[in-house]
Amino acid sequence: MNNCILCPNDCKIDRTKSMGACLSLSTLKIAKYYPHPFEEPPVSGTNGSGTVFFTGCSLKCKFCQNYEVSRNLTGKEISVNELADIFLELEKLGVHNINLVNPTHYYDKIIDALKIYRPKIPIVVNTHGYEKIETLSKLNPFVDVYLPDMKYFSPTVSMRYTGKSDYFEKASSAIEFMINSKPKIYDGELIKQGVIVRHLILPQNLNDTKRILEWFAPFKEKASLSLMSQYTPFGDIKDLPELNRKITKREYQTALEYAFSLGLSDMFYQETKSADTSYIPKWDY
Ligand code: SF4
């Protein structure tokens, strides 16, 4: 925290005094925790996924659906002990797992909390994918399931939407590490260990989607894919006119057909009516 290099931004700043690219100080800050019913079925199950939303973000996509949390820093500061108490509270509610959403910039504090209380249910790391393997390696012994995004293939696209041209390079290495670390284990319908790679299809971006599906195809036996249609215009997109609409049924169908043509069958997909701001949680913590 005195010379933070937790993620590929390598800010090398003292987070006890100032914020880096993730807009986060060294103190933990969360925006919400609750049993989340809308993750993939093996994650949410019947009782929900015990989700903790962390404030700040080391990637900061311009169209972020959780903009209030990633950019406007909605949330409340908590201690490591309080985070451990939240794990226990969620577990007692009967959720199927503890789901850490956007935890990258707090990994060291999360490890400290898990050393205080290690739930008996799986620990899920839910990340944008822009990660460092050195940091993931430290967290990995505490993790059972990874839910990484694979957002962009082209450096031009990732530069346009995040200001980073190395997204695919960093995310593909990180996700390969995750897949090799966590072979798939299911208990009935619920995931106990493994990786579900998520890809959110963006308007007018099918070329990037197809390259990502091609990248994922060699991993199809080892990991699952979630092909998401839920993009809805949000955030700082005034200079990005192509993002000012939802994706069409035709775009989603084209992506699905391409995935099937590559032999991808262990796949989660959504109805296009999932693209609705009513699915964005209320940040009420
Ligand atoms: S975690 Fe935050 S401060 Fe640390 S390197 Fe990443 S963006 Fe910079």
py3Dmol code that shows the C-alpha trace and the ligand (Angstrom):
import py3Dmol

protein = """\
ATOM      1  CA  MET A   1       0.000   0.000   0.000  1.00  0.00           C
ATOM      2  CA  ASN A   2       2.997   2.342   0.407  1.00  0.00           C
ATOM      3  CA  ASN A   3       4.118   1.710  -3.157  1.00  0.00           C
ATOM      4  CA  CYS A   4       1.070   0.100  -4.780  1.00  0.00           C
ATOM      5  CA  ILE A   5       1.729  -2.286  -7.664  1.00  0.00           C
ATOM      6  CA  LEU A   6      -1.275  -4.587  -7.087  1.00  0.00           C
ATOM      7  CA  CYS A   7      -2.577  -4.299 -10.642  1.00  0.00           C
ATOM      8  CA  PRO A   8      -1.131  -3.613 -14.134  1.00  0.00           C
ATOM      9  CA  ASN A   9      -1.525   0.137 -13.627  1.00  0.00           C
ATOM     10  CA  ASP A  10       1.631   0.001 -11.423  1.00  0.00           C
ATOM     11  CA  CYS A  11       0.877   3.414  -9.892  1.00  0.00           C
ATOM     12  CA  LYS A  12       3.657   3.106  -7.279  1.00  0.00           C
ATOM     13  CA  ILE A  13       1.890   5.557  -4.995  1.00  0.00           C
ATOM     14  CA  ASP A  14       1.346   5.562  -1.256  1.00  0.00           C
ATOM     15  CA  ARG A  15      -2.333   4.685  -0.858  1.00  0.00           C
ATOM     16  CA  THR A  16      -2.339   5.665   2.786  1.00  0.00           C
ATOM     17  CA  LYS A  17      -2.010   9.234   1.468  1.00  0.00           C
ATOM     18  CA  SER A  18      -3.425   9.388  -2.069  1.00  0.00           C
ATOM     19  CA  MET A  19      -5.479   7.524  -4.635  1.00  0.00           C
ATOM     20  CA  GLY A  20      -4.107   5.754  -7.689  1.00  0.00           C
ATOM     21  CA  ALA A  21      -5.892   4.910 -10.943  1.00  0.00           C
ATOM     22  CA  CYS A  22      -8.376   2.770  -8.996  1.00  0.00           C
ATOM     23  CA  LEU A  23      -9.538   5.885  -7.083  1.00  0.00           C
ATOM     24  CA  SER A  24      -9.094   3.990  -3.812  1.00  0.00           C
ATOM     25  CA  LEU A  25      -7.196   4.701  -0.637  1.00  0.00           C
ATOM     26  CA  SER A  26      -5.807   1.854   1.461  1.00  0.00           C
ATOM     27  CA  THR A  27      -8.980   1.592   3.585  1.00  0.00           C
ATOM     28  CA  LEU A  28     -11.561  -0.935   2.405  1.00  0.00           C
ATOM     29  CA  LYS A  29     -14.720   0.614   0.982  1.00  0.00           C
ATOM     30  CA  ILE A  30     -17.843  -1.284  -0.077  1.00  0.00           C
ATOM     31  CA  ALA A  31     -21.095  -0.179  -1.702  1.00  0.00           C
ATOM     32  CA  LYS A  32     -23.367  -3.112  -0.895  1.00  0.00           C
ATOM     33  CA  TYR A  33     -23.515  -6.705   0.265  1.00  0.00           C
ATOM     34  CA  TYR A  34     -26.478  -9.016  -0.181  1.00  0.00           C
ATOM     35  CA  PRO A  35     -27.636 -12.389  -1.576  1.00  0.00           C
ATOM     36  CA  HIS A  36     -27.497 -11.649  -5.329  1.00  0.00           C
ATOM     37  CA  PRO A  37     -30.088 -13.605  -7.362  1.00  0.00           C
ATOM     38  CA  PHE A  38     -28.927 -12.655 -10.880  1.00  0.00           C
ATOM     39  CA  GLU A  39     -25.497 -14.223 -11.370  1.00  0.00           C
ATOM     40  CA  GLU A  40     -25.183 -17.338 -13.582  1.00  0.00           C
ATOM     41  CA  PRO A  41     -27.414 -20.177 -12.238  1.00  0.00           C
ATOM     42  CA  PRO A  42     -24.510 -22.280 -10.778  1.00  0.00           C
ATOM     43  CA  VAL A  43     -23.391 -19.184  -8.833  1.00  0.00           C
ATOM     44  CA  SER A  44     -26.720 -17.757  -7.626  1.00  0.00           C
ATOM     45  CA  GLY A  45     -28.477 -21.111  -7.230  1.00  0.00           C
ATOM     46  CA  THR A  46     -31.725 -20.896  -5.269  1.00  0.00           C
ATOM     47  CA  ASN A  47     -30.445 -18.935  -2.256  1.00  0.00           C
ATOM     48  CA  GLY A  48     -28.354 -16.306  -4.019  1.00  0.00           C
ATOM     49  CA  SER A  49     -24.674 -15.480  -4.188  1.00  0.00           C
ATOM     50  CA  GLY A  50     -23.277 -13.655  -1.134  1.00  0.00           C
ATOM     51  CA  THR A  51     -22.062 -10.650  -3.062  1.00  0.00           C
ATOM     52  CA  VAL A  52     -19.832  -7.865  -1.752  1.00  0.00           C
ATOM     53  CA  PHE A  53     -19.407  -4.869  -4.104  1.00  0.00           C
ATOM     54  CA  PHE A  54     -16.107  -3.024  -3.616  1.00  0.00           C
ATOM     55  CA  THR A  55     -15.870   0.695  -4.358  1.00  0.00           C
ATOM     56  CA  GLY A  56     -13.379   2.032  -6.943  1.00  0.00           C
ATOM     57  CA  CYS A  57     -12.015   0.267 -10.011  1.00  0.00           C
ATOM     58  CA  SER A  58      -8.623  -0.256 -11.614  1.00  0.00           C
ATOM     59  CA  LEU A  59     -10.076  -0.493 -15.152  1.00  0.00           C
ATOM     60  CA  LYS A  60     -12.949   2.019 -15.311  1.00  0.00           C
ATOM     61  CA  CYS A  61     -14.774   1.313 -18.579  1.00  0.00           C
ATOM     62  CA  LYS A  62     -16.516   4.458 -19.772  1.00  0.00           C
ATOM     63  CA  PHE A  63     -19.891   2.668 -20.061  1.00  0.00           C
ATOM     64  CA  CYS A  64     -19.654   1.039 -16.615  1.00  0.00           C
ATOM     65  CA  GLN A  65     -23.042  -0.209 -15.438  1.00  0.00           C
ATOM     66  CA  ASN A  66     -21.892   0.299 -11.828  1.00  0.00           C
ATOM     67  CA  TYR A  67     -20.635   3.820 -12.496  1.00  0.00           C
ATOM     68  CA  GLU A  68     -21.750   5.144  -9.111  1.00  0.00           C
ATOM     69  CA  VAL A  69     -19.477   2.648  -7.415  1.00  0.00           C
ATOM     70  CA  SER A  70     -16.530   2.531  -9.800  1.00  0.00           C
ATOM     71  CA  ARG A  71     -16.228   6.297 -10.450  1.00  0.00           C
ATOM     72  CA  ASN A  72     -18.380   8.283  -8.061  1.00  0.00           C
ATOM     73  CA  LEU A  73     -17.066   6.252  -5.145  1.00  0.00           C
ATOM     74  CA  THR A  74     -20.391   5.571  -3.473  1.00  0.00           C
ATOM     75  CA  GLY A  75     -19.921   3.362  -0.428  1.00  0.00           C
ATOM     76  CA  LYS A  76     -18.784   3.138   3.159  1.00  0.00           C
ATOM     77  CA  GLU A  77     -15.350   2.525   4.648  1.00  0.00           C
ATOM     78  CA  ILE A  78     -15.029  -0.665   6.679  1.00  0.00           C
ATOM     79  CA  SER A  79     -12.236  -2.418   8.567  1.00  0.00           C
ATOM     80  CA  VAL A  80     -10.751  -5.816   7.755  1.00  0.00           C
ATOM     81  CA  ASN A  81     -12.553  -7.229  10.818  1.00  0.00           C
ATOM     82  CA  GLU A  82     -15.877  -5.843   9.577  1.00  0.00           C
ATOM     83  CA  LEU A  83     -15.316  -7.497   6.188  1.00  0.00           C
ATOM     84  CA  ALA A  84     -14.689 -10.832   7.938  1.00  0.00           C
ATOM     85  CA  ASP A  85     -17.967 -10.288   9.878  1.00  0.00           C
ATOM     86  CA  ILE A  86     -19.796  -9.649   6.572  1.00  0.00           C
ATOM     87  CA  PHE A  87     -18.510 -12.984   5.208  1.00  0.00           C
ATOM     88  CA  LEU A  88     -19.925 -14.737   8.276  1.00  0.00           C
ATOM     89  CA  GLU A  89     -23.234 -12.830   8.115  1.00  0.00           C
ATOM     90  CA  LEU A  90     -23.745 -13.730   4.451  1.00  0.00           C
ATOM     91  CA  GLU A  91     -22.822 -17.354   5.071  1.00  0.00           C
ATOM     92  CA  LYS A  92     -25.408 -17.556   7.873  1.00  0.00           C
ATOM     93  CA  LEU A  93     -28.073 -16.327   5.402  1.00  0.00           C
ATOM     94  CA  GLY A  94     -27.560 -19.565   3.474  1.00  0.00           C
ATOM     95  CA  VAL A  95     -25.986 -18.135   0.308  1.00  0.00           C
ATOM     96  CA  HIS A  96     -24.057 -20.572  -1.893  1.00  0.00           C
ATOM     97  CA  ASN A  97     -20.777 -18.641  -2.000  1.00  0.00           C
ATOM     98  CA  ILE A  98     -19.045 -15.376  -1.119  1.00  0.00           C
ATOM     99  CA  ASN A  99     -18.782 -13.318  -4.305  1.00  0.00           C
ATOM    100  CA  LEU A 100     -16.153 -10.538  -4.267  1.00  0.00           C
ATOM    101  CA  VAL A 101     -17.083  -8.053  -6.990  1.00  0.00           C
ATOM    102  CA  ASN A 102     -14.260  -5.892  -8.367  1.00  0.00           C
ATOM    103  CA  PRO A 103     -11.841  -6.700  -5.523  1.00  0.00           C
ATOM    104  CA  THR A 104      -8.523  -6.160  -7.379  1.00  0.00           C
ATOM    105  CA  HIS A 105      -7.389  -2.990  -5.611  1.00  0.00           C
ATOM    106  CA  TYR A 106      -8.121  -4.464  -2.149  1.00  0.00           C
ATOM    107  CA  TYR A 107      -6.603  -7.925  -2.588  1.00  0.00           C
ATOM    108  CA  ASP A 108      -4.188  -7.602   0.342  1.00  0.00           C
ATOM    109  CA  LYS A 109      -6.974  -6.512   2.725  1.00  0.00           C
ATOM    110  CA  ILE A 110      -9.275  -9.271   1.494  1.00  0.00           C
ATOM    111  CA  ILE A 111      -6.582 -11.871   2.218  1.00  0.00           C
ATOM    112  CA  ASP A 112      -6.290 -10.424   5.740  1.00  0.00           C
ATOM    113  CA  ALA A 113     -10.084 -10.730   6.193  1.00  0.00           C
ATOM    114  CA  LEU A 114     -10.088 -14.319   4.924  1.00  0.00           C
ATOM    115  CA  LYS A 115      -7.340 -15.166   7.416  1.00  0.00           C
ATOM    116  CA  ILE A 116      -9.645 -13.888  10.170  1.00  0.00           C
ATOM    117  CA  TYR A 117     -12.703 -15.777   8.896  1.00  0.00           C
ATOM    118  CA  ARG A 118     -12.615 -18.318   6.102  1.00  0.00           C
ATOM    119  CA  PRO A 119     -16.186 -19.264   5.102  1.00  0.00           C
ATOM    120  CA  LYS A 120     -16.999 -22.923   4.479  1.00  0.00           C
ATOM    121  CA  ILE A 121     -18.652 -22.011   1.176  1.00  0.00           C
ATOM    122  CA  PRO A 122     -16.705 -21.234  -2.026  1.00  0.00           C
ATOM    123  CA  ILE A 123     -14.961 -17.885  -2.447  1.00  0.00           C
ATOM    124  CA  VAL A 124     -15.685 -16.319  -5.839  1.00  0.00           C
ATOM    125  CA  VAL A 125     -13.503 -13.601  -7.386  1.00  0.00           C
ATOM    126  CA  ASN A 126     -15.534 -11.527  -9.834  1.00  0.00           C
ATOM    127  CA  THR A 127     -13.155  -9.331 -11.819  1.00  0.00           C
ATOM    128  CA  HIS A 128     -12.825  -7.212 -14.963  1.00  0.00           C
ATOM    129  CA  GLY A 129      -9.826  -9.377 -15.873  1.00  0.00           C
ATOM    130  CA  TYR A 130      -7.179  -6.612 -15.916  1.00  0.00           C
ATOM    131  CA  GLU A 131      -5.005  -8.384 -13.384  1.00  0.00           C
ATOM    132  CA  LYS A 132      -1.421  -9.186 -12.534  1.00  0.00           C
ATOM    133  CA  ILE A 133      -0.458 -12.828 -12.167  1.00  0.00           C
ATOM    134  CA  GLU A 134       1.916 -12.001  -9.278  1.00  0.00           C
ATOM    135  CA  THR A 135      -1.020 -10.580  -7.290  1.00  0.00           C
ATOM    136  CA  LEU A 136      -3.421 -13.333  -8.312  1.00  0.00           C
ATOM    137  CA  SER A 137      -0.880 -15.935  -7.171  1.00  0.00           C
ATOM    138  CA  LYS A 138      -1.046 -14.548  -3.627  1.00  0.00           C
ATOM    139  CA  LEU A 139      -4.847 -14.565  -3.612  1.00  0.00           C
ATOM    140  CA  ASN A 140      -5.257 -17.877  -5.429  1.00  0.00           C
ATOM    141  CA  PRO A 141      -4.985 -20.190  -2.352  1.00  0.00           C
ATOM    142  CA  PHE A 142      -8.076 -18.460  -0.900  1.00  0.00           C
ATOM    143  CA  VAL A 143     -10.154 -18.650  -4.101  1.00  0.00           C
ATOM    144  CA  ASP A 144     -12.400 -21.438  -5.410  1.00  0.00           C
ATOM    145  CA  VAL A 145     -14.156 -19.852  -8.380  1.00  0.00           C
ATOM    146  CA  TYR A 146     -13.146 -17.082 -10.761  1.00  0.00           C
ATOM    147  CA  LEU A 147     -15.709 -15.044 -12.715  1.00  0.00           C
ATOM    148  CA  PRO A 148     -13.436 -12.955 -14.951  1.00  0.00           C
ATOM    149  CA  ASP A 149     -14.636 -10.708 -17.748  1.00  0.00           C
ATOM    150  CA  MET A 150     -12.937 -10.898 -21.107  1.00  0.00           C
ATOM    151  CA  LYS A 151     -14.083  -7.527 -22.385  1.00  0.00           C
ATOM    152  CA  TYR A 152     -11.956  -6.513 -25.365  1.00  0.00           C
ATOM    153  CA  PHE A 153      -9.701  -8.192 -27.912  1.00  0.00           C
ATOM    154  CA  SER A 154      -8.527  -5.271 -30.010  1.00  0.00           C
ATOM    155  CA  PRO A 155      -6.107  -2.746 -28.432  1.00  0.00           C
ATOM    156  CA  THR A 156      -7.969  -0.024 -30.340  1.00  0.00           C
ATOM    157  CA  VAL A 157     -11.290  -0.987 -28.777  1.00  0.00           C
ATOM    158  CA  SER A 158      -9.886  -1.275 -25.248  1.00  0.00           C
ATOM    159  CA  MET A 159      -8.108   2.060 -25.680  1.00  0.00           C
ATOM    160  CA  ARG A 160     -11.360   3.696 -26.800  1.00  0.00           C
ATOM    161  CA  TYR A 161     -13.385   2.369 -23.856  1.00  0.00           C
ATOM    162  CA  THR A 162     -10.821   2.302 -21.026  1.00  0.00           C
ATOM    163  CA  GLY A 163      -7.749   4.268 -22.117  1.00  0.00           C
ATOM    164  CA  LYS A 164      -5.672   1.052 -21.978  1.00  0.00           C
ATOM    165  CA  SER A 165      -4.309  -0.681 -25.046  1.00  0.00           C
ATOM    166  CA  ASP A 166      -2.900  -3.699 -23.140  1.00  0.00           C
ATOM    167  CA  TYR A 167      -6.218  -5.024 -21.787  1.00  0.00           C
ATOM    168  CA  PHE A 168      -6.271  -8.243 -23.823  1.00  0.00           C
ATOM    169  CA  GLU A 169      -2.597  -8.962 -23.186  1.00  0.00           C
ATOM    170  CA  LYS A 170      -3.042  -8.694 -19.392  1.00  0.00           C
ATOM    171  CA  ALA A 171      -6.523 -10.257 -19.179  1.00  0.00           C
ATOM    172  CA  SER A 172      -5.727 -13.249 -21.403  1.00  0.00           C
ATOM    173  CA  SER A 173      -2.646 -14.130 -19.299  1.00  0.00           C
ATOM    174  CA  ALA A 174      -4.600 -13.684 -16.077  1.00  0.00           C
ATOM    175  CA  ILE A 175      -7.536 -15.820 -17.253  1.00  0.00           C
ATOM    176  CA  GLU A 176      -5.234 -18.559 -18.501  1.00  0.00           C
ATOM    177  CA  PHE A 177      -3.657 -18.604 -15.016  1.00  0.00           C
ATOM    178  CA  MET A 178      -7.149 -18.873 -13.462  1.00  0.00           C
ATOM    179  CA  ILE A 179      -8.233 -21.706 -15.757  1.00  0.00           C
ATOM    180  CA  ASN A 180      -5.055 -23.701 -15.102  1.00  0.00           C
ATOM    181  CA  SER A 181      -5.395 -23.158 -11.335  1.00  0.00           C
ATOM    182  CA  LYS A 182      -9.035 -24.126 -10.838  1.00  0.00           C
ATOM    183  CA  PRO A 183     -10.306 -27.257 -12.612  1.00  0.00           C
ATOM    184  CA  LYS A 184     -14.079 -27.447 -12.831  1.00  0.00           C
ATOM    185  CA  ILE A 185     -15.884 -29.071  -9.886  1.00  0.00           C
ATOM    186  CA  TYR A 186     -19.672 -28.987  -9.565  1.00  0.00           C
ATOM    187  CA  ASP A 187     -21.929 -30.196  -6.751  1.00  0.00           C
ATOM    188  CA  GLY A 188     -25.184 -30.901  -8.566  1.00  0.00           C
ATOM    189  CA  GLU A 189     -26.155 -27.621 -10.198  1.00  0.00           C
ATOM    190  CA  LEU A 190     -23.755 -25.450  -8.159  1.00  0.00           C
ATOM    191  CA  ILE A 191     -20.173 -24.562  -9.004  1.00  0.00           C
ATOM    192  CA  LYS A 192     -17.709 -25.435  -6.240  1.00  0.00           C
ATOM    193  CA  GLN A 193     -14.521 -24.691  -8.160  1.00  0.00           C
ATOM    194  CA  GLY A 194     -13.714 -23.467 -11.651  1.00  0.00           C
ATOM    195  CA  VAL A 195     -13.857 -20.531 -14.010  1.00  0.00           C
ATOM    196  CA  ILE A 196     -16.735 -18.893 -15.851  1.00  0.00           C
ATOM    197  CA  VAL A 197     -15.425 -16.372 -18.388  1.00  0.00           C
ATOM    198  CA  ARG A 198     -17.887 -13.569 -19.105  1.00  0.00           C
ATOM    199  CA  HIS A 199     -18.099 -11.577 -22.279  1.00  0.00           C
ATOM    200  CA  LEU A 200     -20.461  -8.622 -22.581  1.00  0.00           C
ATOM    201  CA  ILE A 201     -21.364  -8.013 -26.200  1.00  0.00           C
ATOM    202  CA  LEU A 202     -21.225  -4.321 -27.092  1.00  0.00           C
ATOM    203  CA  PRO A 203     -23.151  -2.571 -29.911  1.00  0.00           C
ATOM    204  CA  GLN A 204     -21.308  -2.566 -33.257  1.00  0.00           C
ATOM    205  CA  ASN A 205     -18.531  -4.717 -31.807  1.00  0.00           C
ATOM    206  CA  LEU A 206     -19.141  -8.210 -33.197  1.00  0.00           C
ATOM    207  CA  ASN A 207     -15.646  -8.460 -34.686  1.00  0.00           C
ATOM    208  CA  ASP A 208     -14.142  -8.136 -31.230  1.00  0.00           C
ATOM    209  CA  THR A 209     -16.672 -10.641 -29.856  1.00  0.00           C
ATOM    210  CA  LYS A 210     -15.743 -13.173 -32.554  1.00  0.00           C
ATOM    211  CA  ARG A 211     -11.990 -12.844 -31.810  1.00  0.00           C
ATOM    212  CA  ILE A 212     -12.730 -13.407 -28.128  1.00  0.00           C
ATOM    213  CA  LEU A 213     -14.803 -16.511 -28.881  1.00  0.00           C
ATOM    214  CA  GLU A 214     -11.912 -17.831 -31.005  1.00  0.00           C
ATOM    215  CA  TRP A 215      -9.490 -17.111 -28.148  1.00  0.00           C
ATOM    216  CA  PHE A 216     -11.734 -18.974 -25.685  1.00  0.00           C
ATOM    217  CA  ALA A 217     -12.385 -22.025 -27.870  1.00  0.00           C
ATOM    218  CA  PRO A 218      -9.201 -23.969 -26.829  1.00  0.00           C
ATOM    219  CA  PHE A 219     -10.317 -23.677 -23.167  1.00  0.00           C
ATOM    220  CA  LYS A 220     -13.861 -24.944 -23.794  1.00  0.00           C
ATOM    221  CA  GLU A 221     -13.359 -28.260 -21.938  1.00  0.00           C
ATOM    222  CA  LYS A 222     -11.735 -26.619 -18.914  1.00  0.00           C
ATOM    223  CA  ALA A 223     -13.913 -23.551 -18.326  1.00  0.00           C
ATOM    224  CA  SER A 224     -17.389 -22.202 -19.067  1.00  0.00           C
ATOM    225  CA  LEU A 225     -18.401 -19.156 -21.038  1.00  0.00           C
ATOM    226  CA  SER A 226     -21.124 -16.657 -20.255  1.00  0.00           C
ATOM    227  CA  LEU A 227     -22.180 -14.684 -23.314  1.00  0.00           C
ATOM    228  CA  MET A 228     -23.941 -11.606 -22.021  1.00  0.00           C
ATOM    229  CA  SER A 229     -26.520  -9.490 -23.826  1.00  0.00           C
ATOM    230  CA  GLN A 230     -27.281  -7.131 -20.934  1.00  0.00           C
ATOM    231  CA  TYR A 231     -25.404  -4.038 -22.153  1.00  0.00           C
ATOM    232  CA  THR A 232     -27.501  -0.959 -21.613  1.00  0.00           C
ATOM    233  CA  PRO A 233     -26.335   2.661 -22.263  1.00  0.00           C
ATOM    234  CA  PHE A 234     -24.871   4.100 -19.074  1.00  0.00           C
ATOM    235  CA  GLY A 235     -21.954   6.121 -17.742  1.00  0.00           C
ATOM    236  CA  ASP A 236     -19.698   8.559 -19.581  1.00  0.00           C
ATOM    237  CA  ILE A 237     -20.638   7.746 -23.203  1.00  0.00           C
ATOM    238  CA  LYS A 238     -21.452  11.192 -24.609  1.00  0.00           C
ATOM    239  CA  ASP A 239     -18.449  10.939 -26.988  1.00  0.00           C
ATOM    240  CA  LEU A 240     -19.167   7.299 -27.871  1.00  0.00           C
ATOM    241  CA  PRO A 241     -22.323   7.435 -30.016  1.00  0.00           C
ATOM    242  CA  GLU A 242     -22.119   3.756 -30.972  1.00  0.00           C
ATOM    243  CA  LEU A 243     -22.739   2.837 -27.326  1.00  0.00           C
ATOM    244  CA  ASN A 244     -25.976   4.764 -27.089  1.00  0.00           C
ATOM    245  CA  ARG A 245     -28.204   1.745 -27.717  1.00  0.00           C
ATOM    246  CA  LYS A 246     -28.711  -1.819 -26.505  1.00  0.00           C
ATOM    247  CA  ILE A 247     -27.486  -4.671 -28.668  1.00  0.00           C
ATOM    248  CA  THR A 248     -29.969  -6.061 -31.162  1.00  0.00           C
ATOM    249  CA  LYS A 249     -31.411  -9.574 -31.161  1.00  0.00           C
ATOM    250  CA  ARG A 250     -29.632 -10.087 -34.464  1.00  0.00           C
ATOM    251  CA  GLU A 251     -26.239  -9.134 -32.979  1.00  0.00           C
ATOM    252  CA  TYR A 252     -26.763 -11.540 -30.097  1.00  0.00           C
ATOM    253  CA  GLN A 253     -27.964 -14.329 -32.384  1.00  0.00           C
ATOM    254  CA  THR A 254     -24.923 -13.843 -34.646  1.00  0.00           C
ATOM    255  CA  ALA A 255     -22.578 -14.121 -31.656  1.00  0.00           C
ATOM    256  CA  LEU A 256     -24.354 -17.232 -30.377  1.00  0.00           C
ATOM    257  CA  GLU A 257     -24.232 -18.923 -33.781  1.00  0.00           C
ATOM    258  CA  TYR A 258     -20.514 -18.141 -34.079  1.00  0.00           C
ATOM    259  CA  ALA A 259     -19.909 -19.634 -30.626  1.00  0.00           C
ATOM    260  CA  PHE A 260     -21.790 -22.795 -31.588  1.00  0.00           C
ATOM    261  CA  SER A 261     -19.802 -23.021 -34.837  1.00  0.00           C
ATOM    262  CA  LEU A 262     -16.614 -23.095 -32.726  1.00  0.00           C
ATOM    263  CA  GLY A 263     -18.003 -26.027 -30.715  1.00  0.00           C
ATOM    264  CA  LEU A 264     -18.745 -24.017 -27.576  1.00  0.00           C
ATOM    265  CA  SER A 265     -21.603 -25.728 -25.793  1.00  0.00           C
ATOM    266  CA  ASP A 266     -20.890 -25.286 -22.052  1.00  0.00           C
ATOM    267  CA  MET A 267     -22.206 -21.786 -22.228  1.00  0.00           C
ATOM    268  CA  PHE A 268     -24.600 -19.492 -20.389  1.00  0.00           C
ATOM    269  CA  TYR A 269     -26.669 -17.108 -22.420  1.00  0.00           C
ATOM    270  CA  GLN A 270     -29.225 -14.412 -21.727  1.00  0.00           C
ATOM    271  CA  GLU A 271     -32.439 -13.117 -23.157  1.00  0.00           C
ATOM    272  CA  THR A 272     -31.984  -9.632 -24.634  1.00  0.00           C
ATOM    273  CA  LYS A 273     -34.627  -8.351 -22.192  1.00  0.00           C
ATOM    274  CA  SER A 274     -31.885  -8.712 -19.512  1.00  0.00           C
ATOM    275  CA  ALA A 275     -30.625  -5.345 -20.808  1.00  0.00           C
ATOM    276  CA  ASP A 276     -32.432  -3.121 -18.353  1.00  0.00           C
ATOM    277  CA  THR A 277     -31.206  -0.674 -15.724  1.00  0.00           C
ATOM    278  CA  SER A 278     -33.640  -2.284 -13.252  1.00  0.00           C
ATOM    279  CA  TYR A 279     -31.029  -5.053 -12.867  1.00  0.00           C
ATOM    280  CA  ILE A 280     -28.440  -2.564 -11.562  1.00  0.00           C
ATOM    281  CA  PRO A 281     -28.381  -2.875  -7.748  1.00  0.00           C
ATOM    282  CA  LYS A 282     -29.358   0.029  -5.501  1.00  0.00           C
ATOM    283  CA  TRP A 283     -26.203   1.251  -3.755  1.00  0.00           C
ATOM    284  CA  ASP A 284     -27.665   1.508  -0.299  1.00  0.00           C
ATOM    285  CA  TYR A 285     -24.925   0.404   2.082  1.00  0.00           C
TER     286      TYR A 285
END
"""
ligand_1 = """\
8
SF4
S -4.451 -1.118 -7.202
Fe -4.895 1.056 -7.608
S -3.132 2.224 -6.847
Fe -2.530 0.057 -6.970
S -1.529 -0.141 -8.949
Fe -3.695 -0.686 -9.258
S -4.755 1.219 -9.824
Fe -2.732 1.764 -8.999
"""
view = py3Dmol.view(width=600, height=400)
view.addModel(protein, "pdb")
view.setStyle({"model": 0}, {"cartoon": {"style": "trace"}})
view.addModel(ligand_1, "xyz")
view.setStyle({"model": 1}, {"stick": {}})
view.zoomTo()
view.show()
